[in-house]
Amino acid sequence: MSEITMEQLMEKVPSRYKLVVLASMRTLELNDGKRKLTEAPPNIKLSAVAVKEIAEGKVSYKIKEAAEAKP
């Protein structure tokens, strides 16, 4: 598997914080049995699969609008 650089990841997710949260959430999904969206050897760590999916643009995030506070 080729080396994925931080620059490649920052093109997909411009915030390191959001990148960590996205990779963590995707890793948990993979751990729960969701199918991989990219080709990866069977012995690779799920966190590495999640990062590879993000770098390939197969996983992204959507920002939800905040709910209005009730008085």
mmCIF file as gemmi writes it, N, C-alpha and C atoms, coordinates in Angstrom:
data_model
loop_
_atom_site.group_PDB
_atom_site.id
_atom_site.type_symbol
_atom_site.label_atom_id
_atom_site.label_alt_id
_atom_site.label_comp_id
_atom_site.label_asym_id
_atom_site.label_entity_id
_atom_site.label_seq_id
_atom_site.pdbx_PDB_ins_code
_atom_site.Cartn_x
_atom_site.Cartn_y
_atom_site.Cartn_z
_atom_site.occupancy
_atom_site.B_iso_or_equiv
_atom_site.pdbx_formal_charge
_atom_site.auth_seq_id
_atom_site.auth_asym_id
_atom_site.pdbx_PDB_model_num
ATOM 1 N N . MET Axp A 1 ? 0.851 -1.177 0 1 0 ? 1 A 1
ATOM 2 C CA . MET Axp A 1 ? 0 0 0 1 0 ? 1 A 1
ATOM 3 C C . MET Axp A 1 ? 0.892 1.233 0 1 0 ? 1 A 1
ATOM 4 N N . SER Axp A 2 ? 0.548 2.215 -0.831 1 0 ? 2 A 1
ATOM 5 C CA . SER Axp A 2 ? 1.364 3.417 -0.939 1 0 ? 2 A 1
ATOM 6 C C . SER Axp A 2 ? 1.2 4.311 0.285 1 0 ? 2 A 1
ATOM 7 N N . GLU Axp A 3 ? 2.189 5.141 0.488 1 0 ? 3 A 1
ATOM 8 C CA . GLU Axp A 3 ? 2.207 6.064 1.617 1 0 ? 3 A 1
ATOM 9 C C . GLU Axp A 3 ? 1.214 7.201 1.379 1 0 ? 3 A 1
ATOM 10 N N . ILE Axp A 4 ? 0.397 7.497 2.367 1 0 ? 4 A 1
ATOM 11 C CA . ILE Axp A 4 ? -0.561 8.595 2.285 1 0 ? 4 A 1
ATOM 12 C C . ILE Axp A 4 ? -0.005 9.746 3.113 1 0 ? 4 A 1
ATOM 13 N N . THR Axp A 5 ? 0.12 10.907 2.494 1 0 ? 5 A 1
ATOM 14 C CA . THR Axp A 5 ? 0.69 12.052 3.193 1 0 ? 5 A 1
ATOM 15 C C . THR Axp A 5 ? -0.406 12.9 3.849 1 0 ? 5 A 1
ATOM 16 N N . MET Axp A 6 ? 0.008 13.685 4.799 1 0 ? 6 A 1
ATOM 17 C CA . MET Axp A 6 ? -0.918 14.584 5.478 1 0 ? 6 A 1
ATOM 18 C C . MET Axp A 6 ? -1.466 15.627 4.498 1 0 ? 6 A 1
ATOM 19 N N . GLU Axp A 7 ? -0.656 16.025 3.53 1 0 ? 7 A 1
ATOM 20 C CA . GLU Axp A 7 ? -1.099 16.992 2.536 1 0 ? 7 A 1
ATOM 21 C C . GLU Axp A 7 ? -2.259 16.423 1.716 1 0 ? 7 A 1
ATOM 22 N N . GLN Axp A 8 ? -2.178 15.142 1.358 1 0 ? 8 A 1
ATOM 23 C CA . GLN Axp A 8 ? -3.262 14.503 0.611 1 0 ? 8 A 1
ATOM 24 C C . GLN Axp A 8 ? -4.545 14.498 1.436 1 0 ? 8 A 1
ATOM 25 N N . LEU Axp A 9 ? -4.415 14.2 2.715 1 0 ? 9 A 1
ATOM 26 C CA . LEU Axp A 9 ? -5.584 14.146 3.591 1 0 ? 9 A 1
ATOM 27 C C . LEU Axp A 9 ? -6.175 15.528 3.817 1 0 ? 9 A 1
ATOM 28 N N . MET Axp A 10 ? -5.316 16.536 3.953 1 0 ? 10 A 1
ATOM 29 C CA . MET Axp A 10 ? -5.795 17.897 4.204 1 0 ? 10 A 1
ATOM 30 C C . MET Axp A 10 ? -6.508 18.486 2.981 1 0 ? 10 A 1
ATOM 31 N N . GLU Axp A 11 ? -6.257 17.929 1.792 1 0 ? 11 A 1
ATOM 32 C CA . GLU Axp A 11 ? -7.01 18.35 0.605 1 0 ? 11 A 1
ATOM 33 C C . GLU Axp A 11 ? -8.455 17.871 0.692 1 0 ? 11 A 1
ATOM 34 N N . LYS Axp A 12 ? -8.673 16.755 1.347 1 0 ? 12 A 1
ATOM 35 C CA . LYS Axp A 12 ? -10.016 16.179 1.48 1 0 ? 12 A 1
ATOM 36 C C . LYS Axp A 12 ? -10.748 16.734 2.699 1 0 ? 12 A 1
ATOM 37 N N . VAL Axp A 13 ? -10.017 16.909 3.811 1 0 ? 13 A 1
ATOM 38 C CA . VAL Axp A 13 ? -10.595 17.406 5.063 1 0 ? 13 A 1
ATOM 39 C C . VAL Axp A 13 ? -9.672 18.513 5.567 1 0 ? 13 A 1
ATOM 40 N N . PRO Axp A 14 ? -10.073 19.774 5.475 1 0 ? 14 A 1
ATOM 41 C CA . PRO Axp A 14 ? -9.169 20.883 5.771 1 0 ? 14 A 1
ATOM 42 C C . PRO Axp A 14 ? -8.836 21.11 7.25 1 0 ? 14 A 1
ATOM 43 N N . SER Axp A 15 ? -9.434 20.371 8.135 1 0 ? 15 A 1
ATOM 44 C CA . SER Axp A 15 ? -9.174 20.542 9.561 1 0 ? 15 A 1
ATOM 45 C C . SER Axp A 15 ? -8.633 19.232 10.134 1 0 ? 15 A 1
ATOM 46 N N . ARG Axp A 16 ? -7.522 19.312 10.847 1 0 ? 16 A 1
ATOM 47 C CA . ARG Axp A 16 ? -6.95 18.106 11.46 1 0 ? 16 A 1
ATOM 48 C C . ARG Axp A 16 ? -7.926 17.498 12.461 1 0 ? 16 A 1
ATOM 49 N N . TYR Axp A 17 ? -8.621 18.345 13.197 1 0 ? 17 A 1
ATOM 50 C CA . TYR Axp A 17 ? -9.603 17.853 14.166 1 0 ? 17 A 1
ATOM 51 C C . TYR Axp A 17 ? -10.698 17.052 13.456 1 0 ? 17 A 1
ATOM 52 N N . LYS Axp A 18 ? -11.255 17.624 12.393 1 0 ? 18 A 1
ATOM 53 C CA . LYS Axp A 18 ? -12.318 16.936 11.648 1 0 ? 18 A 1
ATOM 54 C C . LYS Axp A 18 ? -11.788 15.653 11.02 1 0 ? 18 A 1
ATOM 55 N N . LEU Axp A 19 ? -10.548 15.68 10.577 1 0 ? 19 A 1
ATOM 56 C CA . LEU Axp A 19 ? -9.934 14.492 9.994 1 0 ? 19 A 1
ATOM 57 C C . LEU Axp A 19 ? -9.851 13.359 11.021 1 0 ? 19 A 1
ATOM 58 N N . VAL Axp A 20 ? -9.412 13.682 12.22 1 0 ? 20 A 1
ATOM 59 C CA . VAL Axp A 20 ? -9.301 12.672 13.274 1 0 ? 20 A 1
ATOM 60 C C . VAL Axp A 20 ? -10.677 12.114 13.641 1 0 ? 20 A 1
ATOM 61 N N . VAL Axp A 21 ? -11.662 12.99 13.766 1 0 ? 21 A 1
ATOM 62 C CA . VAL Axp A 21 ? -13.018 12.55 14.107 1 0 ? 21 A 1
ATOM 63 C C . VAL Axp A 21 ? -13.582 11.672 12.988 1 0 ? 21 A 1
ATOM 64 N N . LEU Axp A 22 ? -13.413 12.09 11.735 1 0 ? 22 A 1
ATOM 65 C CA . LEU Axp A 22 ? -13.917 11.326 10.6 1 0 ? 22 A 1
ATOM 66 C C . LEU Axp A 22 ? -13.259 9.946 10.523 1 0 ? 22 A 1
ATOM 67 N N . ALA Axp A 23 ? -11.945 9.897 10.668 1 0 ? 23 A 1
ATOM 68 C CA . ALA Axp A 23 ? -11.231 8.62 10.617 1 0 ? 23 A 1
ATOM 69 C C . ALA Axp A 23 ? -11.652 7.714 11.769 1 0 ? 23 A 1
ATOM 70 N N . SER Axp A 24 ? -11.836 8.298 12.932 1 0 ? 24 A 1
ATOM 71 C CA . SER Axp A 24 ? -12.27 7.524 14.098 1 0 ? 24 A 1
ATOM 72 C C . SER Axp A 24 ? -13.667 6.943 13.896 1 0 ? 24 A 1
ATOM 73 N N . MET Axp A 25 ? -14.577 7.774 13.404 1 0 ? 25 A 1
ATOM 74 C CA . MET Axp A 25 ? -15.949 7.309 13.18 1 0 ? 25 A 1
ATOM 75 C C . MET Axp A 25 ? -15.99 6.216 12.109 1 0 ? 25 A 1
ATOM 76 N N . ARG Axp A 26 ? -15.217 6.385 11.054 1 0 ? 26 A 1
ATOM 77 C CA . ARG Axp A 26 ? -15.193 5.374 9.991 1 0 ? 26 A 1
ATOM 78 C C . ARG Axp A 26 ? -14.559 4.074 10.493 1 0 ? 26 A 1
ATOM 79 N N . THR Axp A 27 ? -13.528 4.182 11.316 1 0 ? 27 A 1
ATOM 80 C CA . THR Axp A 27 ? -12.903 2.991 11.901 1 0 ? 27 A 1
ATOM 81 C C . THR Axp A 27 ? -13.905 2.223 12.748 1 0 ? 27 A 1
ATOM 82 N N . LEU Axp A 28 ? -14.706 2.938 13.524 1 0 ? 28 A 1
ATOM 83 C CA . LEU Axp A 28 ? -15.738 2.277 14.333 1 0 ? 28 A 1
ATOM 84 C C . LEU Axp A 28 ? -16.765 1.577 13.449 1 0 ? 28 A 1
ATOM 85 N N . GLU Axp A 29 ? -17.144 2.211 12.331 1 0 ? 29 A 1
ATOM 86 C CA . GLU Axp A 29 ? -18.076 1.571 11.401 1 0 ? 29 A 1
ATOM 87 C C . GLU Axp A 29 ? -17.485 0.288 10.832 1 0 ? 29 A 1
ATOM 88 N N . LEU Axp A 30 ? -16.225 0.345 10.429 1 0 ? 30 A 1
ATOM 89 C CA . LEU Axp A 30 ? -15.563 -0.845 9.896 1 0 ? 30 A 1
ATOM 90 C C . LEU Axp A 30 ? -15.476 -1.942 10.952 1 0 ? 30 A 1
ATOM 91 N N . ASN Axp A 31 ? -15.205 -1.538 12.171 1 0 ? 31 A 1
ATOM 92 C CA . ASN Axp A 31 ? -15.123 -2.5 13.277 1 0 ? 31 A 1
ATOM 93 C C . ASN Axp A 31 ? -16.473 -3.163 13.532 1 0 ? 31 A 1
ATOM 94 N N . ASP Axp A 32 ? -17.557 -2.439 13.261 1 0 ? 32 A 1
ATOM 95 C CA . ASP Axp A 32 ? -18.91 -2.99 13.442 1 0 ? 32 A 1
ATOM 96 C C . ASP Axp A 32 ? -19.357 -3.857 12.265 1 0 ? 32 A 1
ATOM 97 N N . GLY Axp A 33 ? -18.511 -3.993 11.246 1 0 ? 33 A 1
ATOM 98 C CA . GLY Axp A 33 ? -18.825 -4.893 10.151 1 0 ? 33 A 1
ATOM 99 C C . GLY Axp A 33 ? -19.207 -4.247 8.837 1 0 ? 33 A 1
ATOM 100 N N . LYS Axp A 34 ? -19.17 -2.915 8.764 1 0 ? 34 A 1
ATOM 101 C CA . LYS Axp A 34 ? -19.472 -2.255 7.483 1 0 ? 34 A 1
ATOM 102 C C . LYS Axp A 34 ? -18.416 -2.667 6.457 1 0 ? 34 A 1
ATOM 103 N N . ARG Axp A 35 ? -18.815 -2.716 5.192 1 0 ? 35 A 1
ATOM 104 C CA . ARG Axp A 35 ? -17.869 -3.173 4.168 1 0 ? 35 A 1
ATOM 105 C C . ARG Axp A 35 ? -16.858 -2.075 3.827 1 0 ? 35 A 1
ATOM 106 N N . LYS Axp A 36 ? -15.66 -2.514 3.447 1 0 ? 36 A 1
ATOM 107 C CA . LYS Axp A 36 ? -14.604 -1.595 3.044 1 0 ? 36 A 1
ATOM 108 C C . LYS Axp A 36 ? -14.945 -1.006 1.687 1 0 ? 36 A 1
ATOM 109 N N . LEU Axp A 37 ? -14.66 0.273 1.494 1 0 ? 37 A 1
ATOM 110 C CA . LEU Axp A 37 ? -14.944 0.962 0.246 1 0 ? 37 A 1
ATOM 111 C C . LEU Axp A 37 ? -13.727 1.01 -0.673 1 0 ? 37 A 1
ATOM 112 N N . THR Axp A 38 ? -12.642 0.392 -0.256 1 0 ? 38 A 1
ATOM 113 C CA . THR Axp A 38 ? -11.412 0.389 -1.024 1 0 ? 38 A 1
ATOM 114 C C . THR Axp A 38 ? -10.745 -0.977 -0.919 1 0 ? 38 A 1
ATOM 115 N N . GLU Axp A 39 ? -9.863 -1.267 -1.848 1 0 ? 39 A 1
ATOM 116 C CA . GLU Axp A 39 ? -9.108 -2.515 -1.8 1 0 ? 39 A 1
ATOM 117 C C . GLU Axp A 39 ? -8.03 -2.396 -0.729 1 0 ? 39 A 1
ATOM 118 N N . ALA Axp A 40 ? -7.943 -3.413 0.125 1 0 ? 40 A 1
ATOM 119 C CA . ALA Axp A 40 ? -6.934 -3.427 1.181 1 0 ? 40 A 1
ATOM 120 C C . ALA Axp A 40 ? -6.644 -4.867 1.557 1 0 ? 40 A 1
ATOM 121 N N . PRO Axp A 41 ? -5.391 -5.16 1.895 1 0 ? 41 A 1
ATOM 122 C CA . PRO Axp A 41 ? -5.069 -6.517 2.332 1 0 ? 41 A 1
ATOM 123 C C . PRO Axp A 41 ? -5.864 -6.87 3.594 1 0 ? 41 A 1
ATOM 124 N N . PRO Axp A 42 ? -6.152 -8.145 3.796 1 0 ? 42 A 1
ATOM 125 C CA . PRO Axp A 42 ? -6.97 -8.531 4.951 1 0 ? 42 A 1
ATOM 126 C C . PRO Axp A 42 ? -6.298 -8.284 6.302 1 0 ? 42 A 1
ATOM 127 N N . ASN Axp A 43 ? -4.971 -8.178 6.327 1 0 ? 43 A 1
ATOM 128 C CA . ASN Axp A 43 ? -4.27 -8.003 7.602 1 0 ? 43 A 1
ATOM 129 C C . ASN Axp A 43 ? -3.994 -6.553 7.97 1 0 ? 43 A 1
ATOM 130 N N . ILE Axp A 44 ? -4.483 -5.604 7.18 1 0 ? 44 A 1
ATOM 131 C CA . ILE Axp A 44 ? -4.249 -4.181 7.457 1 0 ? 44 A 1
ATOM 132 C C . ILE Axp A 44 ? -5.187 -3.703 8.569 1 0 ? 44 A 1
ATOM 133 N N . LYS Axp A 45 ? -4.692 -2.776 9.384 1 0 ? 45 A 1
ATOM 134 C CA . LYS Axp A 45 ? -5.515 -2.242 10.471 1 0 ? 45 A 1
ATOM 135 C C . LYS Axp A 45 ? -6.688 -1.439 9.899 1 0 ? 45 A 1
ATOM 136 N N . LEU Axp A 46 ? -7.812 -1.511 10.6 1 0 ? 46 A 1
ATOM 137 C CA . LEU Axp A 46 ? -9.011 -0.817 10.137 1 0 ? 46 A 1
ATOM 138 C C . LEU Axp A 46 ? -8.824 0.695 10.114 1 0 ? 46 A 1
ATOM 139 N N . SER Axp A 47 ? -8.017 1.226 11.012 1 0 ? 47 A 1
ATOM 140 C CA . SER Axp A 47 ? -7.762 2.669 11.002 1 0 ? 47 A 1
ATOM 141 C C . SER Axp A 47 ? -7.018 3.078 9.73 1 0 ? 47 A 1
ATOM 142 N N . ALA Axp A 48 ? -6.13 2.228 9.245 1 0 ? 48 A 1
ATOM 143 C CA . ALA Axp A 48 ? -5.41 2.51 7.996 1 0 ? 48 A 1
ATOM 144 C C . ALA Axp A 48 ? -6.356 2.437 6.811 1 0 ? 48 A 1
ATOM 145 N N . VAL Axp A 49 ? -7.316 1.527 6.852 1 0 ? 49 A 1
ATOM 146 C CA . VAL Axp A 49 ? -8.321 1.434 5.793 1 0 ? 49 A 1
ATOM 147 C C . VAL Axp A 49 ? -9.148 2.718 5.78 1 0 ? 49 A 1
ATOM 148 N N . ALA Axp A 50 ? -9.547 3.194 6.952 1 0 ? 50 A 1
ATOM 149 C CA . ALA Axp A 50 ? -10.347 4.417 7.046 1 0 ? 50 A 1
ATOM 150 C C . ALA Axp A 50 ? -9.59 5.608 6.463 1 0 ? 50 A 1
ATOM 151 N N . VAL Axp A 51 ? -8.31 5.729 6.785 1 0 ? 51 A 1
ATOM 152 C CA . VAL Axp A 51 ? -7.497 6.834 6.266 1 0 ? 51 A 1
ATOM 153 C C . VAL Axp A 51 ? -7.369 6.717 4.748 1 0 ? 51 A 1
ATOM 154 N N . LYS Axp A 52 ? -7.174 5.506 4.24 1 0 ? 52 A 1
ATOM 155 C CA . LYS Axp A 52 ? -7.068 5.3 2.796 1 0 ? 52 A 1
ATOM 156 C C . LYS Axp A 52 ? -8.376 5.689 2.106 1 0 ? 52 A 1
ATOM 157 N N . GLU Axp A 53 ? -9.509 5.328 2.687 1 0 ? 53 A 1
ATOM 158 C CA . GLU Axp A 53 ? -10.804 5.691 2.12 1 0 ? 53 A 1
ATOM 159 C C . GLU Axp A 53 ? -10.98 7.209 2.069 1 0 ? 53 A 1
ATOM 160 N N . ILE Axp A 54 ? -10.535 7.891 3.107 1 0 ? 54 A 1
ATOM 161 C CA . ILE Axp A 54 ? -10.627 9.357 3.139 1 0 ? 54 A 1
ATOM 162 C C . ILE Axp A 54 ? -9.736 9.955 2.053 1 0 ? 54 A 1
ATOM 163 N N . ALA Axp A 55 ? -8.512 9.461 1.931 1 0 ? 55 A 1
ATOM 164 C CA . ALA Axp A 55 ? -7.574 9.979 0.934 1 0 ? 55 A 1
ATOM 165 C C . ALA Axp A 55 ? -8.092 9.771 -0.483 1 0 ? 55 A 1
ATOM 166 N N . GLU Axp A 56 ? -8.813 8.68 -0.709 1 0 ? 56 A 1
ATOM 167 C CA . GLU Axp A 56 ? -9.359 8.39 -2.037 1 0 ? 56 A 1
ATOM 168 C C . GLU Axp A 56 ? -10.684 9.114 -2.287 1 0 ? 56 A 1
ATOM 169 N N . GLY Axp A 57 ? -11.19 9.838 -1.292 1 0 ? 57 A 1
ATOM 170 C CA . GLY Axp A 57 ? -12.421 10.587 -1.455 1 0 ? 57 A 1
ATOM 171 C C . GLY Axp A 57 ? -13.67 9.734 -1.367 1 0 ? 57 A 1
ATOM 172 N N . LYS Axp A 58 ? -13.564 8.551 -0.818 1 0 ? 58 A 1
ATOM 173 C CA . LYS Axp A 58 ? -14.712 7.645 -0.713 1 0 ? 58 A 1
ATOM 174 C C . LYS Axp A 58 ? -15.488 7.84 0.582 1 0 ? 58 A 1
ATOM 175 N N . VAL Axp A 59 ? -14.911 8.586 1.517 1 0 ? 59 A 1
ATOM 176 C CA . VAL Axp A 59 ? -15.566 8.912 2.781 1 0 ? 59 A 1
ATOM 177 C C . VAL Axp A 59 ? -15.409 10.407 2.985 1 0 ? 59 A 1
ATOM 178 N N . SER Axp A 60 ? -16.495 11.072 3.345 1 0 ? 60 A 1
ATOM 179 C CA . SER Axp A 60 ? -16.446 12.505 3.605 1 0 ? 60 A 1
ATOM 180 C C . SER Axp A 60 ? -17.365 12.826 4.772 1 0 ? 60 A 1
ATOM 181 N N . TYR Axp A 61 ? -17.489 14.093 5.076 1 0 ? 61 A 1
ATOM 182 C CA . TYR Axp A 61 ? -18.333 14.495 6.203 1 0 ? 61 A 1
ATOM 183 C C . TYR Axp A 61 ? -19.29 15.588 5.756 1 0 ? 61 A 1
ATOM 184 N N . LYS Axp A 62 ? -20.322 15.761 6.539 1 0 ? 62 A 1
ATOM 185 C CA . LYS Axp A 62 ? -21.312 16.797 6.279 1 0 ? 62 A 1
ATOM 186 C C . LYS Axp A 62 ? -21.565 17.521 7.597 1 0 ? 62 A 1
ATOM 187 N N . ILE Axp A 63 ? -21.522 18.832 7.569 1 0 ? 63 A 1
ATOM 188 C CA . ILE Axp A 63 ? -21.751 19.613 8.782 1 0 ? 63 A 1
ATOM 189 C C . ILE Axp A 63 ? -23.245 19.85 8.942 1 0 ? 63 A 1
ATOM 190 N N . LYS Axp A 64 ? -23.77 19.49 10.106 1 0 ? 64 A 1
ATOM 191 C CA . LYS Axp A 64 ? -25.183 19.701 10.384 1 0 ? 64 A 1
ATOM 192 C C . LYS Axp A 64 ? -25.385 21.102 10.926 1 0 ? 64 A 1
ATOM 193 N N . GLU Axp A 65 ? -26.523 21.676 10.599 1 0 ? 65 A 1
ATOM 194 C CA . GLU Axp A 65 ? -26.864 22.995 11.158 1 0 ? 65 A 1
ATOM 195 C C . GLU Axp A 65 ? -27.225 22.812 12.626 1 0 ? 65 A 1
ATOM 196 N N . ALA Axp A 66 ? -26.79 23.749 13.44 1 0 ? 66 A 1
ATOM 197 C CA . ALA Axp A 66 ? -27.099 23.689 14.865 1 0 ? 66 A 1
ATOM 198 C C . ALA Axp A 66 ? -28.566 23.991 15.084 1 0 ? 66 A 1
ATOM 199 N N . ALA Axp A 67 ? -29.171 23.258 15.982 1 0 ? 67 A 1
ATOM 200 C CA . ALA Axp A 67 ? -30.578 23.494 16.325 1 0 ? 67 A 1
ATOM 201 C C . ALA Axp A 67 ? -30.662 24.774 17.14 1 0 ? 67 A 1
ATOM 202 N N . GLU Axp A 68 ? -31.749 25.496 16.953 1 0 ? 68 A 1
ATOM 203 C CA . GLU Axp A 68 ? -31.933 26.726 17.718 1 0 ? 68 A 1
ATOM 204 C C . GLU Axp A 68 ? -32.186 26.385 19.177 1 0 ? 68 A 1
ATOM 205 N N . ALA Axp A 69 ? -31.595 27.173 20.052 1 0 ? 69 A 1
ATOM 206 C CA . ALA Axp A 69 ? -31.778 26.977 21.487 1 0 ? 69 A 1
ATOM 207 C C . ALA Axp A 69 ? -33.179 27.442 21.888 1 0 ? 69 A 1
ATOM 208 N N . LYS Axp A 70 ? -33.805 26.69 22.762 1 0 ? 70 A 1
ATOM 209 C CA . LYS Axp A 70 ? -35.139 27.062 23.244 1 0 ? 70 A 1
ATOM 210 C C . LYS Axp A 70 ? -34.968 27.986 24.438 1 0 ? 70 A 1
ATOM 211 N N . PRO Axp A 71 ? -35.771 29.072 24.485 1 0 ? 71 A 1
ATOM 212 C CA . PRO Axp A 71 ? -35.648 30.028 25.616 1 0 ? 71 A 1
ATOM 213 C C . PRO Axp A 71 ? -36.162 29.464 26.908 1 0 ? 71 A 1
